[in-house]
């Protein structure tokens, strides 16, 4: 059984999508990041960077419980454990890993900044908004070119697609998906998968509704985030 420490964010959905696609038994455990539950000592033992997702596999290596944080590492671990969505062929495998690293190093961090400065920053900074909007469009273009050559990012449907899809499925103001038809085709195809739909429904009733309040903003972006825990 996989215990999945989760919240309704793109990084969280990467793992629920994989678990649903692979048919693996798991138990979602909500970590309300707006309420500060990610700073609880018991969670920090599992995820020392105070971020979701994290997992504890009750039947890890050697048959012992095994904790793991960082969504990319979790996907690689689960793919190896399940024997799915990551080819054993070296050339195919590293093509998937290449695009997984692209998501971890570019799509996640840079679209995160794009979302922050457009949606959450208390002061609207034109330079930051323009920089990250331009970078978002550049990254969408990189994916669009790739998906004009192949059906999925790694060639076959894989953990690279599961990692990237939650981040790009709902582009915000400043990105016109119509300009990226290959990417749109890919988004629509993945969104139609039943396992993906199940993965996106996990703890859906717990998701924040409406604007972020002052307490949530302080927990996520204020002093609470930066003090030593």
DOZAPA-850620 format. One record per residue (C-alpha): residue number from 1; x, y, z. Coordinates in nm, 4 decimals. Each point is the difference from the previous one (the first is absolute). Example, Ala and Ser with C-alpha at 12.3 -4.5 7.8 and 13.67 -1.06 7.14 Angstrom:
1,1.2300,-0.4500,0.7800
2,0.1370,0.3440,-0.0660
This chain:
1,0.0000,0.0000,0.0000
2,0.1206,0.3483,-0.0897
3,-0.0805,0.2773,0.2453
4,-0.0091,0.3167,-0.2097
5,0.0405,0.3307,0.1811
6,-0.1821,0.2265,-0.2395
7,-0.1691,0.3289,-0.0731
8,-0.1899,0.1164,-0.3074
9,0.2922,0.1549,-0.1881
10,0.1677,-0.0872,-0.3306
11,0.2805,-0.1817,0.1815
12,-0.2511,-0.1973,0.2050
13,-0.2008,-0.0986,-0.3051
14,0.3074,-0.1449,-0.1693
15,-0.0024,-0.2818,0.2526
16,-0.3734,-0.0660,0.0172
17,-0.0057,-0.0237,-0.3794
18,0.2837,-0.2527,-0.0002
19,-0.1547,-0.2112,0.2764
20,-0.3338,-0.0073,-0.1789
21,0.1613,-0.0821,-0.3351
22,0.2101,-0.2772,0.1532
23,-0.2872,-0.1405,0.2081
24,0.2056,0.0122,0.3202
25,-0.1678,-0.0026,0.3406
26,0.0460,0.3275,0.1847
27,-0.1433,0.2080,0.2803
28,-0.0087,0.3798,-0.0489
29,0.0823,0.1945,0.3154
30,-0.0871,0.3662,-0.0303
31,0.2669,0.2533,0.0971
32,-0.1738,0.3385,-0.0053
33,0.2831,0.2278,-0.1056
34,-0.2140,0.3119,0.0462
35,-0.0520,-0.0939,0.3641
36,0.3697,-0.0716,0.0574
37,-0.0260,-0.3762,0.0455
38,0.3196,-0.0435,-0.2051
39,0.1988,0.1352,0.2969
40,-0.1192,-0.2646,0.2452
41,0.2942,-0.1995,0.1441
42,-0.1416,-0.3364,-0.1080
43,-0.0288,0.1154,-0.3593
44,0.3483,0.1549,0.0019
45,0.1410,-0.3418,0.0890
46,-0.1339,-0.1204,-0.3355
47,0.0475,0.3171,-0.2039
48,0.2808,0.2139,0.1479
49,-0.0532,0.2705,-0.2645
50,-0.3582,0.0501,0.1355
51,-0.1537,-0.0579,-0.3434
52,-0.2579,-0.2389,-0.1346
53,-0.0160,-0.2603,-0.1413
54,0.1767,-0.2625,0.2047
55,-0.0600,-0.3720,0.0374
56,0.0578,-0.2827,0.2411
57,0.0030,-0.3407,-0.1676
58,-0.0856,-0.2629,0.2618
59,0.1713,-0.2605,-0.2194
60,0.3116,0.1866,-0.1048
61,0.3474,-0.1384,-0.0775
62,0.0709,-0.3046,0.2116
63,-0.3677,-0.0184,0.0915
64,0.0362,0.2910,0.2430
65,-0.1869,0.3340,0.0101
66,0.1681,0.2547,-0.2235
67,-0.0628,0.3759,-0.0018
68,0.0720,0.2201,-0.2994
69,-0.0527,0.3664,-0.0869
70,0.0404,0.2028,-0.3245
71,-0.2576,-0.0773,-0.2666
72,0.2496,-0.0922,-0.2725
73,0.1778,-0.2479,0.2255
74,-0.3358,-0.1452,0.1060
75,-0.1043,-0.0513,-0.3622
76,0.3268,-0.1771,-0.0833
77,-0.0341,-0.2201,0.3077
78,-0.3615,-0.0920,-0.0663
79,0.0622,-0.0635,-0.3707
80,0.2810,-0.2397,0.0869
81,-0.2095,-0.1692,0.2684
82,-0.3019,-0.0414,-0.2293
83,0.2020,-0.0776,-0.3116
84,-0.2138,0.2481,-0.1952
85,0.0335,0.3296,-0.1855
86,0.3821,-0.0086,-0.0105
87,0.1624,-0.2179,-0.2631
88,0.2748,-0.2448,0.0868
89,0.1669,0.0824,-0.3324
90,0.2822,0.2415,0.0813
91,-0.0561,0.2414,-0.2896
92,-0.3748,0.0170,0.0581
93,0.0411,0.0212,0.3769
94,0.2317,0.2989,-0.0090
95,-0.2211,0.1802,-0.2501
96,-0.2743,-0.0186,0.2627
97,0.2391,0.1057,0.2768
98,0.1156,0.2917,-0.2161
99,-0.3543,0.1390,-0.0270
100,-0.0713,-0.0752,0.3649
101,0.3031,0.2122,0.0908
102,-0.1271,0.2706,-0.2371
103,-0.3181,0.0104,0.2049
104,0.1828,-0.0001,0.3321
105,0.2570,0.2598,-0.1005
106,-0.2003,0.2283,-0.2294
107,-0.3758,-0.0534,-0.0168
108,-0.0575,-0.0232,0.3755
109,0.2284,0.2765,0.1295
110,-0.0606,0.2516,-0.2780
111,-0.3743,-0.0469,-0.0323
112,-0.0107,0.0184,0.3784
113,0.1548,0.3465,-0.0191
114,-0.2339,0.0906,-0.2856
115,-0.2989,-0.0941,0.2166
116,0.1404,0.1739,0.3065
117,0.0670,0.3379,-0.1575
118,-0.3245,-0.0009,-0.1952
119,-0.2297,-0.1301,0.2726
120,0.1495,0.0232,0.3484
121,0.2607,0.2739,0.0253
122,-0.1341,0.2900,0.2106
123,0.1582,0.2472,-0.2400
124,-0.0393,-0.0321,-0.3764
125,0.3530,0.0256,-0.1369
126,-0.0083,0.0468,-0.3795
127,0.3577,-0.1195,-0.0467
128,-0.0627,-0.3279,0.1862
129,-0.3363,-0.0564,-0.1683
130,0.1473,0.0602,-0.3452
131,0.3072,-0.2133,0.0652
132,-0.1874,-0.3050,0.1205
133,-0.2831,0.0350,-0.2518
134,0.2577,0.0074,-0.2790
135,0.1748,-0.3006,0.1503
136,-0.3311,-0.1868,0.0309
137,-0.0666,0.0565,-0.3676
138,0.3520,-0.1100,-0.0895
139,-0.0464,-0.3248,0.1931
140,-0.3391,-0.0625,-0.1584
141,0.1745,0.0439,-0.3342
142,0.2678,-0.2551,0.0913
143,-0.2697,-0.2550,0.0836
144,-0.2028,0.0848,-0.3096
145,0.2996,-0.0659,-0.2266
146,0.0732,-0.3283,0.1719
147,-0.3611,-0.1131,-0.0204
148,-0.0048,0.0799,-0.3688
149,0.2518,-0.2836,-0.0386
150,-0.1297,-0.2602,0.2482
151,-0.3297,-0.0946,0.1621
152,0.1267,0.0396,0.3564
153,0.2974,0.1807,0.1501
154,0.2134,-0.3093,0.0470
155,-0.1337,-0.1735,-0.3119
156,-0.2425,-0.2361,0.1741
157,-0.2321,0.1127,0.2810
158,0.2143,0.0173,0.3116
159,0.0775,0.1648,0.3313
160,0.1289,0.3025,-0.1950
161,-0.3542,0.0683,-0.1219
162,-0.1501,-0.0599,0.3439
163,0.2445,0.2456,0.1540
164,-0.0573,0.2738,-0.2558
165,-0.3736,-0.0166,-0.0667
166,-0.1224,0.1372,0.3358
167,0.2184,0.3080,-0.0446
168,-0.1128,0.0964,-0.3497
169,-0.3602,-0.1196,-0.0261
170,-0.1497,0.3370,0.1030
171,0.2126,0.2823,-0.1429
172,-0.0546,0.3369,0.1641
173,-0.0288,0.3465,-0.1464
174,0.2861,0.0755,-0.2350
175,0.0178,-0.3454,-0.1618
176,-0.2287,-0.0766,-0.2945
177,-0.0198,-0.3765,-0.0398
178,-0.1326,0.0440,-0.3541
179,0.3536,0.1001,-0.0975
180,0.1237,-0.3449,0.1007
181,-0.2191,-0.2520,-0.1867
182,0.2246,-0.3017,0.0586
183,0.0060,0.0679,0.3704
184,-0.3771,0.0481,0.0054
185,-0.0470,-0.3363,-0.1736
186,0.2182,-0.1605,0.2691
187,-0.1840,0.1735,0.2874
188,-0.3380,-0.1084,-0.1354
189,0.1154,-0.3599,-0.0471
190,0.1356,-0.0295,0.3537
191,-0.2997,0.1771,0.1548
192,-0.2279,-0.2594,-0.1602
193,0.1718,-0.2934,0.1722
194,-0.2237,-0.1468,0.2746
195,0.2932,-0.0578,0.2370
196,0.1052,0.3637,-0.0380
197,-0.3522,0.1133,0.0808
198,0.0029,-0.2172,0.3115
199,0.3378,0.1372,0.1010
200,-0.1241,0.3578,-0.0317
201,-0.3016,-0.0753,0.2182
202,0.1974,-0.1056,0.3101
203,-0.0942,0.2203,0.2986
204,-0.1724,0.2332,-0.2427
205,-0.2467,0.0998,0.2710
206,0.2923,0.1267,0.2097
207,0.1372,0.2342,-0.2650
208,0.0007,0.3695,0.0785
209,-0.2954,0.1836,-0.1454
210,0.0290,0.3678,-0.0862
211,0.2861,0.2424,0.0699
212,0.2758,-0.0738,0.2465
213,-0.0630,0.1575,0.3399
214,0.2567,0.1902,0.2078
215,0.0856,-0.3006,0.2193
216,0.0616,-0.2287,-0.2975
217,0.2108,0.2674,-0.1698
218,0.2145,0.0421,0.3113
219,0.0512,-0.3745,0.0407
220,0.0994,-0.0524,-0.3625
221,0.1923,0.3187,-0.0732
222,0.0733,0.1698,0.3336
223,0.2209,-0.0500,0.3034
224,-0.1438,-0.3446,0.0821
225,0.1547,-0.1423,-0.3170
226,0.3470,0.1291,0.0825
227,0.0447,-0.0625,0.3707
228,0.1865,-0.3110,0.1092
229,-0.2306,-0.2914,0.0874
